[in-house]
Amino acid sequence: MAAFNTILPLSFAAGINLYLTVLVVGFSVRYGWVPDVPAGLHVFGSAPVLIAAGVLYVIQFFVDKIPLSIICGTFCIRLFGLSARWSS
């Protein structure tokens, strides 16, 4: 039951944003913010996992928030074969 109480909130948070969830869990494990962390979650506190999650979160944030047309104009939209209806 203890594992279920730990995993259930993590699954809800991952539905919101996976990379941010990994960052929060990783920092919690690394700095001891949560006592009695299950053994399987200690890998999230390692530096490579935290760096990868941070980089992927920043990439996902910018790709999600900035439209493709602002980044490279209509040339990219035509290059990738996207129609004007798709972006509206």
MOPAC internal coordinates of N, CA, C and O (Angstrom, degrees):
PM7 1SCF
backbone

  N    0.0000 0     0.00 0     0.00 0    0    0    0
  C    1.4579 1     0.00 0     0.00 0    1    0    0
  C    1.5299 1   111.16 1     0.00 0    2    1    0
  O    1.2310 1   120.36 1   148.43 1    3    2    1
  N    1.3211 1   116.91 1   -31.57 1    3    2    1
  C    1.4664 1   120.00 1  -179.37 1    5    3    2
  C    1.5250 1   110.69 1   -66.08 1    6    5    3
  O    1.2310 1   120.09 1   141.50 1    7    6    5
  N    1.3262 1   117.43 1   -38.50 1    7    6    5
  C    1.4690 1   119.95 1   178.32 1    9    7    6
  C    1.5183 1   110.42 1   -65.93 1   10    9    7
  O    1.2310 1   120.20 1   142.24 1   11   10    9
  N    1.3192 1   117.21 1   -37.76 1   11   10    9
  C    1.4654 1   120.87 1   178.78 1   13   11   10
  C    1.5269 1   110.42 1   -64.03 1   14   13   11
  O    1.2310 1   120.29 1   139.72 1   15   14   13
  N    1.3233 1   117.05 1   -40.28 1   15   14   13
  C    1.4663 1   120.60 1   179.16 1   17   15   14
  C    1.5247 1   112.09 1   -66.78 1   18   17   15
  O    1.2310 1   119.99 1   155.90 1   19   18   17
  N    1.3070 1   117.63 1   -24.10 1   19   18   17
  C    1.4617 1   121.19 1   177.26 1   21   19   18
  C    1.5240 1   111.74 1   -85.65 1   22   21   19
  O    1.2310 1   120.43 1   138.13 1   23   22   21
  N    1.3052 1   116.79 1   -41.87 1   23   22   21
  C    1.4584 1   120.96 1  -174.45 1   25   23   22
  C    1.5244 1   112.57 1   -75.66 1   26   25   23
  O    1.2310 1   119.30 1   144.62 1   27   26   25
  N    1.3187 1   118.94 1   -35.38 1   27   26   25
  C    1.4644 1   121.48 1  -176.88 1   29   27   26
  C    1.5286 1   112.62 1   -59.61 1   30   29   27
  O    1.2310 1   118.49 1   129.29 1   31   30   29
  N    1.3294 1   120.49 1   -50.71 1   31   30   29
  C    1.4733 1   118.47 1   177.08 1   33   31   30
  C    1.5203 1   113.25 1   -62.29 1   34   33   31
  O    1.2310 1   120.17 1   145.83 1   35   34   33
  N    1.3404 1   117.28 1   -34.17 1   35   34   33
  C    1.4611 1   119.76 1   178.47 1   37   35   34
  C    1.5144 1   111.31 1   -65.64 1   38   37   35
  O    1.2310 1   119.88 1   143.27 1   39   38   37
  N    1.3252 1   117.84 1   -36.73 1   39   38   37
  C    1.4593 1   119.94 1   179.77 1   41   39   38
  C    1.5238 1   111.01 1   -68.62 1   42   41   39
  O    1.2310 1   120.01 1   143.45 1   43   42   41
  N    1.3248 1   117.58 1   -36.55 1   43   42   41
  C    1.4642 1   119.63 1   176.80 1   45   43   42
  C    1.5246 1   110.86 1   -66.88 1   46   45   43
  O    1.2310 1   120.38 1   138.32 1   47   46   45
  N    1.3124 1   116.89 1   -41.68 1   47   46   45
  C    1.4605 1   120.36 1   179.17 1   49   47   46
  C    1.5217 1   111.26 1   -66.86 1   50   49   47
  O    1.2310 1   119.98 1   144.17 1   51   50   49
  N    1.3209 1   117.64 1   -35.83 1   51   50   49
  C    1.4586 1   120.90 1   179.24 1   53   51   50
  C    1.5190 1   110.92 1   -66.99 1   54   53   51
  O    1.2310 1   119.91 1   151.83 1   55   54   53
  N    1.3139 1   117.77 1   -28.17 1   55   54   53
  C    1.4576 1   120.37 1   175.44 1   57   55   54
  C    1.5107 1   111.58 1   -65.93 1   58   57   55
  O    1.2310 1   120.39 1   153.58 1   59   58   57
  N    1.3070 1   116.87 1   -26.42 1   59   58   57
  C    1.4660 1   120.67 1   178.39 1   61   59   58
  C    1.5217 1   109.75 1   -78.57 1   62   61   59
  O    1.2310 1   120.00 1   127.10 1   63   62   61
  N    1.3262 1   117.61 1   -52.90 1   63   62   61
  C    1.4580 1   121.74 1   178.98 1   65   63   62
  C    1.5253 1   108.54 1  -161.71 1   66   65   63
  O    1.2310 1   120.24 1   -66.69 1   67   66   65
  N    1.3005 1   117.14 1   113.31 1   67   66   65
  C    1.4637 1   121.90 1  -174.11 1   69   67   66
  C    1.5273 1   112.19 1   -63.62 1   70   69   67
  O    1.2310 1   119.87 1   132.77 1   71   70   69
  N    1.3140 1   117.85 1   -47.23 1   71   70   69
  C    1.4560 1   120.37 1  -174.58 1   73   71   70
  C    1.5259 1   111.40 1   -68.67 1   74   73   71
  O    1.2310 1   120.16 1   142.38 1   75   74   73
  N    1.3161 1   117.30 1   -37.62 1   75   74   73
  C    1.4571 1   120.15 1   177.21 1   77   75   74
  C    1.5256 1   110.61 1   -66.90 1   78   77   75
  O    1.2310 1   120.18 1   143.39 1   79   78   77
  N    1.3140 1   117.26 1   -36.61 1   79   78   77
  C    1.4606 1   121.13 1   176.37 1   81   79   78
  C    1.5123 1   110.87 1   -62.74 1   82   81   79
  O    1.2310 1   120.36 1   135.71 1   83   82   81
  N    1.3197 1   116.91 1   -44.29 1   83   82   81
  C    1.4658 1   120.39 1   178.71 1   85   83   82
  C    1.5293 1   110.11 1   -62.98 1   86   85   83
  O    1.2310 1   120.07 1   140.75 1   87   86   85
  N    1.3275 1   117.46 1   -39.25 1   87   86   85
  C    1.4634 1   120.27 1   177.59 1   89   87   86
  C    1.5245 1   112.00 1   -63.12 1   90   89   87
  O    1.2310 1   120.32 1   133.24 1   91   90   89
  N    1.3174 1   116.99 1   -46.76 1   91   90   89
  C    1.4643 1   120.54 1  -178.33 1   93   91   90
  C    1.5278 1   110.70 1   -65.12 1   94   93   91
  O    1.2310 1   120.47 1   135.04 1   95   94   93
  N    1.3159 1   116.71 1   -44.96 1   95   94   93
  C    1.4686 1   119.83 1   178.41 1   97   95   94
  C    1.5313 1   109.88 1   -64.22 1   98   97   95
  O    1.2310 1   120.29 1   138.27 1   99   98   97
  N    1.3147 1   117.05 1   -41.73 1   99   98   97
  C    1.4634 1   120.59 1   179.97 1  101   99   98
  C    1.5152 1   112.81 1   -62.37 1  102  101   99
  O    1.2310 1   120.33 1   134.79 1  103  102  101
  N    1.3278 1   116.97 1   -45.21 1  103  102  101
  C    1.4607 1   119.53 1   177.71 1  105  103  102
  C    1.5223 1   111.34 1   -67.00 1  106  105  103
  O    1.2310 1   120.40 1   144.09 1  107  106  105
  N    1.3264 1   116.84 1   -35.91 1  107  106  105
  C    1.4645 1   120.43 1   177.69 1  109  107  106
  C    1.5181 1   111.42 1   -63.24 1  110  109  107
  O    1.2310 1   120.68 1   138.66 1  111  110  109
  N    1.3236 1   116.31 1   -41.34 1  111  110  109
  C    1.4624 1   120.72 1   178.65 1  113  111  110
  C    1.5223 1   110.18 1   -70.63 1  114  113  111
  O    1.2310 1   120.48 1   135.14 1  115  114  113
  N    1.3234 1   116.69 1   -44.86 1  115  114  113
  C    1.4741 1   120.87 1  -174.30 1  117  115  114
  C    1.5293 1   112.18 1   -65.37 1  118  117  115
  O    1.2310 1   120.27 1   139.58 1  119  118  117
  N    1.3427 1   117.09 1   -40.42 1  119  118  117
  C    1.4538 1   120.12 1  -175.73 1  121  119  118
  C    1.5216 1   113.62 1  -100.80 1  122  121  119
  O    1.2310 1   119.96 1  -174.01 1  123  122  121
  N    1.3387 1   117.67 1     5.99 1  123  122  121
  C    1.4520 1   121.29 1   173.81 1  125  123  122
  C    1.5168 1   114.83 1    72.02 1  126  125  123
  O    1.2310 1   119.98 1  -151.00 1  127  126  125
  N    1.3293 1   117.64 1    29.00 1  127  126  125
  C    1.4683 1   120.74 1  -179.57 1  129  127  126
  C    1.5241 1   111.64 1   -71.51 1  130  129  127
  O    1.2310 1   120.53 1   155.04 1  131  130  129
  N    1.3322 1   116.59 1   -24.96 1  131  130  129
  C    1.4623 1   121.28 1  -179.60 1  133  131  130
  C    1.5342 1   107.50 1  -116.53 1  134  133  131
  O    1.2310 1   120.33 1   -59.48 1  135  134  133
  N    1.3410 1   116.97 1   120.52 1  135  134  133
  C    1.4656 1   118.06 1   179.03 1  137  135  134
  C    1.5304 1   111.26 1   -77.45 1  138  137  135
  O    1.2310 1   121.38 1   -26.30 1  139  138  137
  N    1.3109 1   114.96 1   153.70 1  139  138  137
  C    1.4721 1   122.47 1   175.59 1  141  139  138
  C    1.5221 1   112.98 1    56.10 1  142  141  139
  O    1.2310 1   120.59 1  -123.97 1  143  142  141
  N    1.3183 1   116.47 1    56.03 1  143  142  141
  C    1.4621 1   121.63 1   178.72 1  145  143  142
  C    1.5292 1   108.66 1   -75.47 1  146  145  143
  O    1.2310 1   119.83 1   -44.01 1  147  146  145
  N    1.3344 1   117.94 1   135.99 1  147  146  145
  C    1.4689 1   119.66 1   176.92 1  149  147  146
  C    1.5326 1   110.82 1   -59.56 1  150  149  147
  O    1.2310 1   120.83 1   -30.67 1  151  150  149
  N    1.3093 1   116.02 1   149.33 1  151  150  149
  C    1.4673 1   121.70 1  -175.01 1  153  151  150
  C    1.5256 1   112.56 1   -59.31 1  154  153  151
  O    1.2310 1   119.68 1   147.17 1  155  154  153
  N    1.3112 1   118.21 1   -32.83 1  155  154  153
  C    1.4572 1   121.24 1  -178.20 1  157  155  154
  C    1.5163 1   114.30 1   -69.76 1  158  157  155
  O    1.2310 1   119.96 1   163.68 1  159  158  157
  N    1.3339 1   117.68 1   -16.32 1  159  158  157
  C    1.4606 1   120.29 1  -178.24 1  161  159  158
  C    1.5255 1   113.35 1   -94.14 1  162  161  159
  O    1.2310 1   119.71 1   176.40 1  163  162  161
  N    1.3194 1   118.16 1    -3.60 1  163  162  161
  C    1.4666 1   120.23 1  -178.88 1  165  163  162
  C    1.5239 1   112.28 1   -67.03 1  166  165  163
  O    1.2310 1   119.84 1   156.03 1  167  166  165
  N    1.3052 1   117.92 1   -23.97 1  167  166  165
  C    1.4651 1   120.62 1   179.55 1  169  167  166
  C    1.5370 1   111.26 1   -65.16 1  170  169  167
  O    1.2310 1   120.14 1   152.93 1  171  170  169
  N    1.3324 1   117.35 1   -27.07 1  171  170  169
  C    1.4642 1   120.20 1   179.72 1  173  171  170
  C    1.5276 1   112.47 1   -67.60 1  174  173  171
  O    1.2310 1   120.12 1   160.61 1  175  174  173
  N    1.3127 1   117.38 1   -19.39 1  175  174  173
  C    1.4591 1   120.76 1   179.96 1  177  175  174
  C    1.5030 1   114.51 1   -86.37 1  178  177  175
  O    1.2310 1   119.47 1   178.36 1  179  178  177
  N    1.3159 1   118.62 1    -1.64 1  179  178  177
  C    1.4708 1   120.64 1  -179.61 1  181  179  178
  C    1.5308 1   110.64 1   -75.73 1  182  181  179
  O    1.2310 1   121.46 1   -28.67 1  183  182  181
  N    1.3090 1   114.81 1   151.33 1  183  182  181
  C    1.4675 1   120.59 1  -176.87 1  185  183  182
  C    1.5292 1   113.12 1   -60.64 1  186  185  183
  O    1.2310 1   118.36 1   136.09 1  187  186  185
  N    1.3393 1   120.73 1   -43.91 1  187  186  185
  C    1.4681 1   119.12 1  -179.80 1  189  187  186
  C    1.5319 1   112.91 1   -61.42 1  190  189  187
  O    1.2310 1   120.45 1   141.90 1  191  190  189
  N    1.3232 1   116.75 1   -38.10 1  191  190  189
  C    1.4732 1   119.61 1   179.73 1  193  191  190
  C    1.5269 1   110.16 1   -68.59 1  194  193  191
  O    1.2310 1   120.07 1   138.03 1  195  194  193
  N    1.3247 1   117.47 1   -41.97 1  195  194  193
  C    1.4650 1   120.40 1   178.98 1  197  195  194
  C    1.5324 1   111.82 1   -64.66 1  198  197  195
  O    1.2310 1   120.46 1   138.98 1  199  198  197
  N    1.3247 1   116.72 1   -41.02 1  199  198  197
  C    1.4664 1   120.19 1   179.04 1  201  199  198
  C    1.5252 1   110.56 1   -66.38 1  202  201  199
  O    1.2310 1   120.17 1   133.99 1  203  202  201
  N    1.3157 1   117.27 1   -46.01 1  203  202  201
  C    1.4699 1   120.34 1   179.97 1  205  203  202
  C    1.5191 1   111.18 1   -62.84 1  206  205  203
  O    1.2310 1   119.93 1   136.72 1  207  206  205
  N    1.3225 1   117.75 1   -43.28 1  207  206  205
  C    1.4644 1   120.53 1   179.65 1  209  207  206
  C    1.5255 1   110.98 1   -64.87 1  210  209  207
  O    1.2310 1   120.31 1   141.09 1  211  210  209
  N    1.3282 1   117.02 1   -38.91 1  211  210  209
  C    1.4625 1   120.39 1   178.81 1  213  211  210
  C    1.5172 1   112.48 1   -65.25 1  214  213  211
  O    1.2310 1   120.54 1   134.64 1  215  214  213
  N    1.3150 1   116.58 1   -45.36 1  215  214  213
  C    1.4683 1   120.74 1   178.85 1  217  215  214
  C    1.5242 1   111.03 1   -63.86 1  218  217  215
  O    1.2310 1   120.63 1   134.47 1  219  218  217
  N    1.3256 1   116.40 1   -45.53 1  219  218  217
  C    1.4694 1   119.66 1   179.79 1  221  219  218
  C    1.5256 1   111.85 1   -65.60 1  222  221  219
  O    1.2310 1   120.11 1   145.53 1  223  222  221
  N    1.3307 1   117.40 1   -34.47 1  223  222  221
  C    1.4674 1   119.74 1   177.18 1  225  223  222
  C    1.5279 1   110.97 1   -64.97 1  226  225  223
  O    1.2310 1   120.35 1   136.29 1  227  226  225
  N    1.3148 1   116.94 1   -43.71 1  227  226  225
  C    1.4735 1   120.09 1   179.43 1  229  227  226
  C    1.5271 1   110.38 1   -63.92 1  230  229  227
  O    1.2310 1   119.92 1   136.63 1  231  230  229
  N    1.3280 1   117.77 1   -43.37 1  231  230  229
  C    1.4717 1   120.78 1   178.04 1  233  231  230
  C    1.5194 1   110.54 1   -61.80 1  234  233  231
  O    1.2310 1   120.44 1   133.27 1  235  234  233
  N    1.3280 1   116.76 1   -46.73 1  235  234  233
  C    1.4599 1   120.06 1  -179.58 1  237  235  234
  C    1.5227 1   111.43 1   -63.07 1  238  237  235
  O    1.2310 1   120.04 1   140.91 1  239  238  237
  N    1.3176 1   117.53 1   -39.09 1  239  238  237
  C    1.4652 1   121.01 1  -179.72 1  241  239  238
  C    1.5206 1   110.55 1   -61.35 1  242  241  239
  O    1.2310 1   120.09 1   131.44 1  243  242  241
  N    1.3332 1   117.43 1   -48.56 1  243  242  241
  C    1.4557 1   119.88 1  -177.67 1  245  243  242
  C    1.5222 1   112.55 1   -70.57 1  246  245  243
  O    1.2310 1   119.83 1   142.19 1  247  246  245
  N    1.3143 1   117.93 1   -37.81 1  247  246  245
  C    1.4641 1   120.48 1   178.78 1  249  247  246
  C    1.5216 1   110.42 1   -66.82 1  250  249  247
  O    1.2310 1   120.53 1   145.03 1  251  250  249
  N    1.3115 1   116.59 1   -34.97 1  251  250  249
  C    1.4570 1   120.59 1  -179.02 1  253  251  250
  C    1.5228 1   112.37 1   -76.11 1  254  253  251
  O    1.2310 1   119.75 1   144.85 1  255  254  253
  N    1.3187 1   118.08 1   -35.15 1  255  254  253
  C    1.4702 1   121.44 1  -172.32 1  257  255  254
  C    1.5152 1   114.22 1   -93.14 1  258  257  255
  O    1.2310 1   119.59 1   154.50 1  259  258  257
  N    1.3147 1   118.38 1   -25.50 1  259  258  257
  C    1.4702 1   120.68 1  -176.25 1  261  259  258
  C    1.5280 1   108.87 1  -106.81 1  262  261  259
  O    1.2310 1   120.02 1   -59.43 1  263  262  261
  N    1.3272 1   117.57 1   120.57 1  263  262  261
  C    1.4680 1   120.16 1   179.57 1  265  263  262
  C    1.5311 1   111.62 1   -64.29 1  266  265  263
  O    1.2310 1   121.07 1   -29.05 1  267  266  265
  N    1.3047 1   115.56 1   150.95 1  267  266  265
  C    1.4603 1   121.63 1  -179.78 1  269  267  266
  C    1.5251 1   111.43 1   -61.32 1  270  269  267
  O    1.2310 1   119.81 1   145.40 1  271  270  269
  N    1.3081 1   117.97 1   -34.60 1  271  270  269
  C    1.4671 1   120.79 1  -178.11 1  273  271  270
  C    1.5225 1   111.94 1   -66.74 1  274  273  271
  O    1.2310 1   119.76 1   151.38 1  275  274  273
  N    1.3296 1   118.07 1   -28.62 1  275  274  273
  C    1.4642 1   119.86 1   177.89 1  277  275  274
  C    1.5232 1   109.91 1   -75.05 1  278  277  275
  O    1.2310 1   120.08 1   144.46 1  279  278  277
  N    1.3127 1   117.46 1   -35.54 1  279  278  277
  C    1.4586 1   120.97 1  -176.71 1  281  279  278
  C    1.5295 1   111.61 1   -68.19 1  282  281  279
  O    1.2310 1   120.05 1   131.24 1  283  282  281
  N    1.3187 1   117.51 1   -48.76 1  283  282  281
  C    1.4636 1   117.75 1  -175.37 1  285  283  282
  C    1.5265 1   113.06 1  -134.77 1  286  285  283
  O    1.2310 1   119.33 1  -165.32 1  287  286  285
  N    1.3147 1   118.87 1    14.68 1  287  286  285
  C    1.4579 1   121.49 1   175.19 1  289  287  286
  C    1.5120 1   113.49 1    74.47 1  290  289  287
  O    1.2310 1   121.17 1    11.67 1  291  290  289
  N    1.3009 1   115.37 1  -168.33 1  291  290  289
  C    1.4544 1   120.44 1  -176.66 1  293  291  290
  C    1.5162 1   112.58 1   -72.97 1  294  293  291
  O    1.2310 1   120.11 1   163.59 1  295  294  293
  N    1.3399 1   117.40 1   -16.41 1  295  294  293
  C    1.4588 1   119.93 1   178.39 1  297  295  294
  C    1.5263 1   111.16 1   -59.44 1  298  297  295
  O    1.2310 1   120.12 1   135.32 1  299  298  297
  N    1.3268 1   117.38 1   -44.68 1  299  298  297
  C    1.4702 1   120.87 1   179.61 1  301  299  298
  C    1.5190 1   111.01 1   -65.09 1  302  301  299
  O    1.2310 1   120.97 1   141.06 1  303  302  301
  N    1.3087 1   115.75 1   -38.94 1  303  302  301
  C    1.4634 1   119.03 1  -179.42 1  305  303  302
  C    1.5252 1   109.77 1   -63.33 1  306  305  303
  O    1.2310 1   120.06 1   136.53 1  307  306  305
  N    1.3156 1   117.48 1   -43.47 1  307  306  305
  C    1.4667 1   120.58 1   177.83 1  309  307  306
  C    1.5242 1   111.39 1   -70.75 1  310  309  307
  O    1.2310 1   120.49 1   143.54 1  311  310  309
  N    1.3215 1   116.66 1   -36.46 1  311  310  309
  C    1.4578 1   120.92 1  -179.69 1  313  311  310
  C    1.5249 1   111.22 1   -62.81 1  314  313  311
  O    1.2310 1   120.43 1   137.53 1  315  314  313
  N    1.3143 1   116.78 1   -42.47 1  315  314  313
  C    1.4645 1   120.85 1  -178.64 1  317  315  314
  C    1.5217 1   112.55 1   -85.79 1  318  317  315
  O    1.2310 1   119.65 1  -179.06 1  319  318  317
  N    1.3138 1   118.28 1     0.94 1  319  318  317
  C    1.4413 1   122.22 1   176.42 1  321  319  318
  C    1.5130 1   114.61 1    75.40 1  322  321  319
  O    1.2310 1   120.37 1  -154.52 1  323  322  321
  N    1.3085 1   116.91 1    25.48 1  323  322  321
  C    1.4627 1   120.69 1   179.49 1  325  323  322
  C    1.5217 1   109.10 1   -90.27 1  326  325  323
  O    1.2310 1   120.61 1   -44.46 1  327  326  325
  N    1.2795 1   116.44 1   135.54 1  327  326  325
  C    1.4684 1   119.69 1  -179.53 1  329  327  326
  C    1.5217 1   110.14 1   -85.08 1  330  329  327
  O    1.2310 1   120.81 1   -15.53 1  331  330  329
  N    1.3179 1   116.05 1   164.47 1  331  330  329
  C    1.4631 1   121.49 1   178.27 1  333  331  330
  C    1.5238 1   110.48 1   -67.73 1  334  333  331
  O    1.2310 1   119.72 1   151.91 1  335  334  333
  N    1.3134 1   118.13 1   -28.09 1  335  334  333
  C    1.4686 1   121.02 1   179.06 1  337  335  334
  C    1.5191 1   111.16 1   -68.41 1  338  337  335
  O    1.2310 1   120.31 1   149.33 1  339  338  337
  N    1.3094 1   117.01 1   -30.67 1  339  338  337
  C    1.4583 1   120.25 1  -177.64 1  341  339  338
  C    1.5261 1   111.50 1   -63.73 1  342  341  339
  O    1.2310 1   119.72 1   141.85 1  343  342  341
  N    1.3259 1   118.14 1   -38.15 1  343  342  341
  C    1.4548 1   121.32 1  -176.83 1  345  343  342
  C    1.5126 1   113.79 1   -84.05 1  346  345  343
  O    1.2310 1   119.77 1   172.44 1  347  346  345
  N    1.3194 1   118.04 1    -7.56 1  347  346  345
  C    1.4733 1   118.69 1  -178.84 1  349  347  346
  C    1.5090 1   111.86 1  -101.11 1  350  349  347
  O    1.2310 1   120.10 1   180.00 1  351  350  349

